[in-house]
Amino acid sequence: MKILVCISKAPDTTSKIAFTDGNTKFDENGVQFIVNPYDEWYALVRALEIKEAQGGNVTTISVGGADYEPIIRKALAIGADDAVRIDAAESDSLYVATQIANYAKANGFDMVMCGKETINYNGSVVPGMIAELLDAPYVSLATKLDVSGNTATVEREVAGGIEVVEVQTPVVISAAKGMAEQRIPNMRGIMAARTKPLNVVAAEAVAVTTSVKGFSLPPAKSACKYIDADKAGELIRLLHEEAKVI
């Protein structure tokens, strides 16, 4: 089975967030970037498990500049067979999805897997756009995936229970927590990643349909008030008079 796994970079969760260019662009200066956890821990690892059990090939794909390559090499160290970087500055979701879908269509993958969302934008829209552009079935927020021949059996959480879906490949799946367990690259994998193929592909001409008006940080947290354990009355008064429900 040929599986294409979408890999995005994201700021480490401890990064200090700031903006430049009139608050229209994320300031990357001094920021440590990591593989988006939903892409790495769930989509990539489950794809590798399927390959290890049934054979096949796992390719990662990213849309971005040369600064993406350390992120891609980590995915290769975890176990991906090869990687593709579409050489383009990240733009809006539709632009990214179109680049990935065009590559997937031209190279005949049985399955496209993505994390359910990126931790920096939390949009959760790229996987669905890829599926629409490929005219392929799409299962979102999957927590379990089994493959038998050309049939994928997918579970996902819904209100009040678990939904089980059977779908024929090719298919696009977005992975949520529970799909797989995180893998840590070992030294052998890290060394092997240096020589695995990383193919840089020119971006196709695709219109950018959205623009950023501005970003803003959430309001700063107010100072905490500490109440002695024997002053329950004061705590009750503060909850009534000062506490705010957001």
C-alpha positions as semicolon CSV with decimal commas, in nm:
position;residue;x (nm);y (nm);z (nm)
1;M;0,000;0,000;0,000
2;K;0,126;0,346;-0,094
3;I;0,054;0,594;0,183
4;L;0,114;0,968;0,164
5;V;0,145;1,141;0,502
6;C;0,113;1,520;0,522
7;I;0,375;1,676;0,750
8;S;0,359;2,033;0,877
9;K;0,592;2,227;1,105
10;A;0,461;2,401;1,414
11;P;0,617;2,614;1,689
12;D;0,713;2,429;2,004
13;T;0,441;2,486;2,261
14;T;0,686;2,672;2,487
15;S;0,759;2,933;2,218
16;K;0,692;3,299;2,288
17;I;0,437;3,421;2,034
18;A;0,485;3,756;1,860
19;F;0,390;3,913;1,527
20;T;0,558;4,135;1,270
21;D;0,459;4,335;0,963
22;G;0,176;4,517;1,134
23;N;0,059;4,204;1,316
24;T;-0,005;4,021;0,988
25;K;0,280;3,769;1,011
26;F;0,404;3,529;1,277
27;D;0,750;3,625;1,401
28;E;0,969;3,315;1,362
29;N;1,283;3,471;1,512
30;G;1,416;3,253;1,792
31;V;1,129;3,002;1,761
32;Q;1,201;2,629;1,787
33;F;0,991;2,438;1,534
34;I;0,875;2,078;1,568
35;V;0,680;1,832;1,357
36;N;0,312;1,903;1,411
37;P;0,225;1,645;1,681
38;Y;-0,099;1,524;1,521
39;D;0,089;1,457;1,196
40;E;0,381;1,285;1,369
41;W;0,233;1,090;1,659
42;Y;-0,085;0,968;1,495
43;A;-0,091;0,993;1,113
44;L;0,273;0,904;1,046
45;V;0,309;0,635;1,310
46;R;-0,013;0,457;1,210
47;A;0,093;0,467;0,845
48;L;0,423;0,304;0,944
49;E;0,243;0,037;1,144
50;I;0,027;-0,049;0,843
51;K;0,335;-0,068;0,619
52;E;0,518;-0,288;0,867
53;A;0,223;-0,527;0,890
54;Q;0,126;-0,540;0,522
55;G;0,417;-0,402;0,320
56;G;0,418;-0,096;0,102
57;N;0,572;0,250;0,114
58;V;0,523;0,560;0,329
59;T;0,602;0,897;0,174
60;T;0,576;1,225;0,361
61;I;0,480;1,547;0,186
62;S;0,519;1,907;0,300
63;V;0,459;2,246;0,144
64;G;0,729;2,489;0,250
65;G;1,078;2,626;0,206
66;A;1,419;2,481;0,286
67;D;1,361;2,554;0,656
68;Y;1,123;2,256;0,652
69;E;1,401;2,006;0,592
70;P;1,501;1,940;0,957
71;I;1,134;1,866;1,027
72;I;1,114;1,633;0,728
73;R;1,434;1,453;0,830
74;K;1,283;1,377;1,169
75;A;0,986;1,211;0,997
76;L;1,232;1,008;0,790
77;A;1,419;0,913;1,108
78;I;1,096;0,784;1,260
79;G;1,060;0,548;0,965
80;A;0,915;0,710;0,651
81;D;1,071;0,568;0,333
82;D;1,104;0,894;0,141
83;A;0,982;1,251;0,143
84;V;0,859;1,524;-0,087
85;R;0,887;1,896;-0,026
86;I;0,683;2,119;-0,252
87;D;0,897;2,429;-0,275
88;A;0,659;2,710;-0,192
89;A;0,597;2,953;0,088
90;E;0,309;2,841;0,304
91;S;-0,002;3,032;0,211
92;D;-0,369;2,969;0,279
93;S;-0,520;2,625;0,341
94;L;-0,662;2,583;-0,008
95;Y;-0,324;2,661;-0,164
96;V;-0,152;2,397;0,050
97;A;-0,428;2,140;-0,008
98;T;-0,420;2,195;-0,385
99;Q;-0,043;2,144;-0,402
100;I;-0,070;1,818;-0,205
101;A;-0,374;1,692;-0,396
102;N;-0,209;1,755;-0,732
103;Y;0,097;1,555;-0,626
104;A;-0,114;1,274;-0,482
105;K;-0,326;1,255;-0,797
106;A;-0,022;1,233;-1,021
107;N;0,144;0,958;-0,817
108;G;-0,140;0,720;-0,738
109;F;-0,147;0,685;-0,359
110;D;-0,387;0,444;-0,190
111;M;-0,425;0,658;0,119
112;V;-0,353;1,016;0,224
113;M;-0,318;1,068;0,600
114;C;-0,302;1,394;0,792
115;G;-0,316;1,496;1,153
116;K;-0,659;1,628;1,246
117;E;-0,519;1,983;1,265
118;T;-0,202;2,183;1,322
119;I;-0,141;2,312;1,672
120;N;-0,062;2,664;1,549
121;Y;-0,370;2,727;1,332
122;N;-0,617;2,462;1,456
123;G;-0,808;2,495;1,129
124;S;-0,872;2,125;1,059
125;V;-0,963;2,206;0,698
126;V;-0,672;2,091;0,481
127;P;-0,754;1,715;0,491
128;G;-1,112;1,774;0,379
129;M;-0,997;2,003;0,100
130;I;-0,750;1,739;-0,021
131;A;-1,027;1,479;-0,031
132;E;-1,257;1,710;-0,227
133;L;-0,984;1,793;-0,478
134;L;-0,908;1,421;-0,522
135;D;-1,278;1,332;-0,536
136;A;-1,200;1,071;-0,270
137;P;-1,384;0,959;0,045
138;Y;-1,285;1,142;0,362
139;V;-1,303;1,028;0,724
140;S;-1,217;1,293;0,982
141;L;-1,100;1,271;1,342
142;A;-1,019;0,901;1,319
143;T;-0,905;0,730;1,639
144;K;-0,852;0,379;1,496
145;L;-0,766;0,251;1,150
146;D;-0,739;-0,104;1,014
147;V;-0,678;-0,195;0,652
148;S;-0,763;-0,521;0,476
149;G;-0,697;-0,526;0,104
150;N;-0,871;-0,222;-0,042
151;T;-1,102;-0,174;0,257
152;A;-1,024;0,063;0,542
153;T;-1,218;0,027;0,867
154;V;-1,210;0,350;1,062
155;E;-1,338;0,440;1,406
156;R;-1,402;0,787;1,539
157;E;-1,565;0,933;1,846
158;V;-1,908;1,089;1,806
159;A;-2,154;1,228;2,058
160;G;-2,266;0,936;2,270
161;G;-2,044;0,665;2,129
162;I;-1,809;0,535;1,860
163;E;-1,883;0,544;1,488
164;V;-1,736;0,270;1,267
165;V;-1,695;0,343;0,896
166;E;-1,586;0,111;0,616
167;V;-1,453;0,277;0,304
168;Q;-1,271;0,170;-0,011
169;T;-0,933;0,311;-0,099
170;P;-0,813;0,556;-0,218
171;V;-0,921;0,752;0,087
172;V;-0,817;1,058;0,289
173;I;-0,808;1,026;0,668
174;S;-0,736;1,279;0,941
175;A;-0,596;1,124;1,258
176;A;-0,681;1,219;1,615
177;K;-0,554;1,107;1,953
178;G;-0,576;0,731;1,996
179;M;-0,474;0,639;1,642
180;A;-0,121;0,535;1,746
181;E;0,148;0,582;2,009
182;Q;0,434;0,826;1,969
183;R;0,765;0,685;1,843
184;I;1,105;0,825;1,935
185;P;1,365;0,811;1,656
186;N;1,658;0,585;1,745
187;M;2,018;0,640;1,640
188;R;1,989;0,396;1,351
189;G;1,685;0,581;1,219
190;I;1,855;0,918;1,256
191;M;2,159;0,799;1,061
192;A;1,945;0,638;0,790
193;A;1,741;0,957;0,749
194;R;2,047;1,138;0,617
195;T;2,050;0,927;0,301
196;K;1,679;0,871;0,243
197;P;1,536;1,047;-0,065
198;L;1,400;1,397;-0,009
199;N;1,261;1,518;-0,340
200;V;1,207;1,889;-0,389
201;V;0,923;1,958;-0,633
202;A;0,838;2,291;-0,790
203;A;0,505;2,433;-0,682
204;E;0,224;2,456;-0,933
205;A;0,062;2,788;-1,015
206;V;-0,231;2,810;-0,776
207;A;-0,421;3,125;-0,682
208;V;-0,411;3,239;-0,318
209;T;-0,770;3,313;-0,218
210;T;-0,735;3,454;0,133
211;S;-0,524;3,713;0,313
212;V;-0,448;3,789;0,676
213;K;-0,589;4,113;0,814
214;G;-0,415;4,077;1,146
215;F;-0,333;3,860;1,446
216;S;-0,381;3,956;1,809
217;L;-0,272;3,798;2,136
218;P;-0,531;3,706;2,398
219;P;-0,562;3,939;2,698
220;A;-0,295;3,888;2,961
221;K;-0,399;3,679;3,258
222;S;-0,477;3,872;3,573
223;A;-0,287;3,809;3,894
224;C;-0,399;3,520;4,113
225;K;-0,543;3,578;4,457
226;Y;-0,464;3,328;4,730
227;I;-0,707;3,277;5,019
228;D;-0,615;3,107;5,345
229;A;-0,789;2,774;5,396
230;D;-0,966;2,903;5,709
231;K;-1,122;3,201;5,526
232;A;-1,396;3,029;5,330
233;G;-1,625;3,329;5,365
234;E;-1,377;3,554;5,186
235;L;-1,346;3,299;4,906
236;I;-1,724;3,287;4,864
237;R;-1,742;3,668;4,857
238;L;-1,475;3,689;4,586
239;L;-1,645;3,423;4,376
240;H;-1,972;3,616;4,393
241;E;-1,829;3,964;4,339
242;E;-1,512;3,933;4,134
243;A;-1,495;3,597;3,959
244;K;-1,581;3,607;3,590
245;V;-1,699;3,317;3,379
246;I;-1,542;3,324;3,032
